[in-house]
Amino acid sequence: MWSELDKLAGLPNLRDVLFIGNPIYDDMSREAARIEVLRRIPQVAKIDGDMVKPAERELASGVAEGS
């Protein structure tokens, strides 16, 4: 199901997404879901009404792994 989001990565002007209530969030914490959205759609600035935080962007890009 997450692979469907990969298609959105090709939309460079996409900045705000809303996935609340979407089944892709089932069995995930809100935080983990936000990171996964950022991994797949890195250009977004807002997810589910909340601005993306720099720390979330770092986690999604793998910069903070191992720390």
Backbone hydrogen bonds, N-H to C=O, Kabsch-Sander energy under -0.5 kcal/mol:
donor,donor_aa,acceptor,acceptor_aa,energy
4,E,1,M,-1.4
5,L,2,W,-1.7
6,D,2,W,-0.6
6,D,3,S,-0.7
7,K,3,S,-0.5
7,K,4,E,-0.8
8,L,5,L,-1.4
9,A,5,L,-0.7
9,A,6,D,-0.8
10,G,7,K,-0.9
11,L,8,L,-1.9
14,L,11,L,-2.0
15,R,13,N,-0.5
17,V,46,K,-2.3
22,N,19,F,-2.5
25,Y,22,N,-2.0
26,D,23,P,-1.6
28,M,25,Y,-1.5
33,A,29,S,-2.3
34,R,30,R,-2.1
35,I,31,E,-2.0
36,E,32,A,-2.1
37,V,33,A,-2.4
38,L,34,R,-2.3
39,R,35,I,-2.2
40,R,36,E,-1.7
41,I,37,V,-2.8
44,V,41,I,-1.6
45,A,15,R,-2.8
46,K,15,R,-2.2
47,I,50,D,-2.7
48,D,17,V,-2.7
49,G,17,V,-0.5
50,D,47,I,-2.0
52,V,45,A,-2.9
57,R,53,K,-2.1
58,E,54,P,-2.2
59,L,55,A,-2.2
60,A,56,E,-2.5
61,S,57,R,-1.8
62,G,58,E,-0.9
62,G,59,L,-0.7
63,V,58,E,-1.5
64,A,58,E,-0.8
65,E,62,G,-0.9
67,S,64,A,-1.7
